[in-house]
Amino acid sequence: MSTTIDTPRSTEAPAKPDFAAIKQRQQAAWASGDYAVVGTTLQIVGEQLAEAIDLRAGERVLDVAAGNGNATLAAARRFASVTSTDYVPALLERGRLRAEAEALRVTFQPADAENLPFDAGTFDVVLSTFGVMFTPDHERAAAEMLRVVRPGGRIGLANWTPASFIGRLFKVLGGHVPPPAGARPPALWGTEEHVRALFGAGAAAVRCERRVFNFRYRSAAHWVQVFRDFYGPTHKAFAALPEAGREALQRDVLALLNELNTGGPNSLVVPSEYLEIVVVRK
């Protein structure tokens, strides 16, 4: 006769991710290198987002996790009243220099996307291009954007999709340098289901459209050099590894680039899908 002994199941809830620690690590990554070198190549995304959201002259616009200001400049070029925010002051400074070069009037203010220092309903439009998607606490960041935009106002986002080149790149990076415990993939923000879950209760309408940005570089090796030197997450990943690990990471990234390259043997053109999102607040 056999006897089965039931093992008590744990009733403890899963430990809540340490969002503060995750954010600190992410902030250090984005402050490293010089994201502005890469960021300026993405300017067309900010311009397309300003058109998608039907931005009007005189509207009060907040750019969240603005980086060096692609959506900021797009809005200011359309004569909006723009406040540009990021938690890396050095990136705001790069945005300020760009605005000054075009004689555009913009207010630059350091701010955490999960704790925006503005009253409820302050803005007509909130924008973020490849920025807010990197916040650790997705629900809180979405709630903050809903809070600071007025009823009937719009939120416009551009987020890399999981299947995109950048989505796959982060999986490659995570295979060599594991992300912080509890961190959710940023590319979740590039799925319509997740976006609707984040904004659903506060949204009168959510519109999503898939678009493509083309990374254009001289070669795969050129792309790796630029991103290794200047793009915070890639810069940090290479720096965290010993020499053998760096070589292995480079091989994997080069393989991904060569797989996706549509530019032929003498150049690099890598399409990367992103989700363009327009949310209308209730």
N, C-alpha and C positions, 0 to 999 in steps of 0.2 A: 504494500500500500504506500502510495506516495502522498506527501503532505505539501500543499502549496501555502506559502506564507506571503500574504499581501504586504507589499512595501508601501508605507504611507507616502502619498504624493505631497510634494511641497506645495504649500498654499501661499508662499511668498510671491508677491508681484515682482516682475522683472525690474532690475535696478534702472532707475531713470538715467538717461545719458547725462554726463557732466557737460552741459552746454557751455558753461563758462570756460572750461578747459579746452573744449573743441574750438571755441571762438578765438581764444588766445593763440592757439596753434595756427589757425587759419589766418588771423591777422598778421602774424609773423611771416607767414608764407607770402601774402600779398604785398607786404612791405619790403620783401626782399627782391632782388633783381631790379627791374624797371618796367613795370607793366605797361607804361605809356608807350613804349616802343612797339609793343604788340597791339595795344588798344587802338592806336590811331588807324591801323589797317582795317578796323571794324566799323569805321565811321558810317558806311552806307547802311548798316543795320539801324542806327539811330535815326537816320533820315527816313527810312522806310517805316519805322515805328511811328514817327511823328505824323506821317501821312495816314497810316492805318487808323490812328486814333483821332484823325480829323482835328488836329491841333489848330486853335484860333489865336490870332493876335490879341494880346491883353489878358489871356488866361493865366492864372497862377499855377505854376508847374513846379513839382518837386521831383528831382532826379535822385533816386535811392541807390546806394552802393554805386555811385556814378563813375568810379575809377577816374580816368583822366578826361571824362566829360563828353562822350560821344552823343548821348541823348540830350545832355545839357546844351551843347552847341546847336544841335538840330532844333530844339525848342526856341532858343534865343534867336536863331536866324529867322524864325517865324514870328518874331516880335512878342513873344510871351514874356511874362515876368517869372524868371527862373531862379530857384534855389537848388544848388548842387551840393549833395552830401555824400560823405564816405567816412569810414572809420580809419582810413590811412591818410593823414594830412598831406604827405608828400604827393599823393596822387591828386588831391584837390589843388595843390599848387601847380601841377602840370596843366590841369584844366584851366586854372586862372590865367596862366600865360597864353594858352590857346585863345581864350576869350578876349584877352587884351589885344592880341595880334589882329583880331577881327573887329575891335572896338565894340564888342558885345557886352551889354550890361547884365551881369550875373552875380548873385549872392552865393558865396562859397562858405559852407559851414560843416565842421566835423560832426558826424552823427552816426549812431549805431542803428542799423535797419530794424533791429528788434526793440528799440526804445527811442522812437523818433521824438525830438524835443519841440513838438508843435501841437497846438490846440486842435481839437476835433474839428473837421470840416474846413481846415485852413486853405486847402488847395482844390482847384478845379480838375487837375490832372496829376497823376503820379506815374512816373516812368522808371524803368530799370532794364538795362540791356546787359545780360550775362553778369548780373551783379547780385540781386537779392536771392537768386537761386543758390548761392553759396552760403546762406545763413544756416546755422545749425538747427535752430528751432523754426521749422517751416510754418507752423500754425501761428506762432507769435508774429513773425514777419508779415504774413498775410493780414493778420488782424490789425497790425499797425498801419499798413497801407490803407485798409478800409477805413480806419479811424480818422486819418488826417485828410481824406478826400471828402468833399461835400456830397450830400445826397444828389444823385443824378450825375455826379462826376465820373471820370473814367480813369482806369488803371491800365497802363500799357506795358507789356513785358516781352522780352525776347530771351528765350531759354533754350540751351542745347538739349536735344532729345537723347534718350539712352542709346539709340542705335547710330547716332551721329559720330563723325570722326572724333569730336572732343569727348563725347560720352564714352567711346571705346578707349580713347587715350587715358582717361581717368581709371578705367579698369586695368589697363596695362600698368599704370603707375602704382595702383593699389596692390598689384601682384608682386611688386618689388619693395614698396614701402607701405605697409598696411595703414589704412586710415584710422583715426581715433576710434576707440570702442564706442558704439552707439551712434556713430555718425551715419546719417542717411545719404544716399547718393544725391548729389546736387541735380543730376539729370532727371530726377523724379519731377522736378518743376517743368520738364519738357514733355510731360504726358498730360493729355487732356483730363483724364480721370482724376489725377492728383490735384490739378489746378481747380477743377470744379469742386472737389472735396474741400479745398482750402478756402475758397471764396463763396461757396454755394449759398450759405445762409444770408450773406450780406450783399449778394449780387442780384441785380434785376436781369442781367444778361451776361453771358460769357461767350465770346467768339474766338475760335482758335483756327489758325492757318499755318500749315507747314511751309517753311521757306528754306532756302539754301544760301549759305555764305561760302564763297570759294577762297580758300587759303592759297595765295599765289607767292611762290618763292623760287629761287634759282634752282634748287635741288632739294632732295630729302635731307642731305647733309647740312645744307644751309638752314632749313627749317629747324633741325635739331640744335644747331649752334645758337640761333636766335632765341629759341624757347628755353634752352639750357641756361643762357646768360640772363634773360630778361623776364620770362614768365614765371611768376612766383611759385606755383605748385611744382612745375617741372624743375625749376632752379633748386628748390628745397629737396626734391626727391633725389636728384643727382648728388647734391652735397651730403646727403645722409648716408650714402652707400660707400663701401670700400671700392677700390679700383676695379676689381672683378665684377662687382655688382653694377658699377656704372657702365662697364662694357656690355653687360648682359641687358641692362635697361636700354641702352642705345640700340642694340641689335633689334630688340622687340619694337621699339618706336620706329626705327627705319623700316622694318618689315611691314608695319601698319601703314606707314606713309606710301611705300611702294605698292602695296595692295590697292590703295584707294586713289592713287595718282591717275588723273585723266589728261595730264599735260604732255605725255610723251617722254622720250628719253632725254630731252634737252632742257626740261623745266619741270616745275612741280605745280600742279593745280589739284587741290584736294577739296572736294565739296564736303560741307558739314551742315547737316540739317538742323534747323532750330524751329521752335514753336513760337509763333507770334500770337500774342494773347491780348485781347481787349476785354476788360471787365467794366461793366456799367454798375455803379453802386446803387443800391436801393435808396 
